[in-house]
Amino acid sequence: MHARSVGAGRYGQREMTDELGLAEFPHCHACGNFRDGPARICLTCASESVTRPGKDVCGVCSQRLRADGGCANELCGSPSRRIGKIHAIAYQSGPLRAVINSYKYRGTRSWSVVLGRLLLAWLDEAMAGDPPDLIVVNPGYPGPGGDDFAHAEAVLAAAARADARERWPFDTLSPPAIVKTRPTLKSADAQAWSKRATGNELRSALRVPDPARTAGQFILVFDDICSTGSQLDAVARCLQDEGGAGRVEGVVLARASWRGASR
């Protein structure tokens, strides 16, 4: 087994072995733009190998619509829904699925550099005409029993570093605008009913330290993956109930496709 380094710099290097290949888009770590390339180049390049949402998607959750034109996501028609809309940069398939898994679960933390640029370029592409007042994350819990790595926070921080013009209001203050006060059950790969339950548990663990930062504001919540949207809805509930936010939407790197959705 041979180890080698890939990438460069504090956020661009990791050890990998011959037994653990590095997921790519397809060649980010060898690209001359890896460390400090323009965000739009990363999104343009990634778009050649990922599937991005088209016109046949739900206007609320970005899920592919069924053959009958309806959305399979129960959240979209719920009268108690608090998240206004969930945007998706791409779908959770192919190279993007592999990259996110490598980033979150295999220790390739250098991916925060590229994923942050994808977020930044998407903002420039999709939100320039309707910019949010504050961009936050679905927060992790760094304490005992919580997350080993604040993966969403690292992507947001990378996007903020790449935003040389400081055009976008990324939440980089400490404490952040919304915090998680204790660990909660994991929702990855859970069934829809379980995700709703974990969303309710998440809401009880969230707090807004300084409501003055969020009151009356349009808040955009970033997360890496969305399937039902229950967690983003829980974050929206907290931001509105405790923080007085006027409008809350979400954006995810990857939208998980539901069984039965048209492809």
Buried (B, 14 or more C-beta within 10 A) or exposed (E): EEEEEBBEEEBBEBEBEEEBEBBBBEEBBEBEBBEEBBBBEBBEBBBEBBBBBEEEBBEBBBBBBBEEEEBBBBBBEEEEBBBEBBBBBBBBBBBBBBBBBBBBEBBBBBBBBBBBBBBBBBBBEEBEEEEBBBBBBBBBBBEEEEBEBBBBBBBBBBBBBBBEEEEBBBBEEEEBBBBBEEBBEEBEEBEBEBBBBBBEBBBEBBBBBEEEBBEEBBBBBBBBBBBBBBBBBBBBBBBBEBBBBBBBBBBBBBBBBBEEBEE
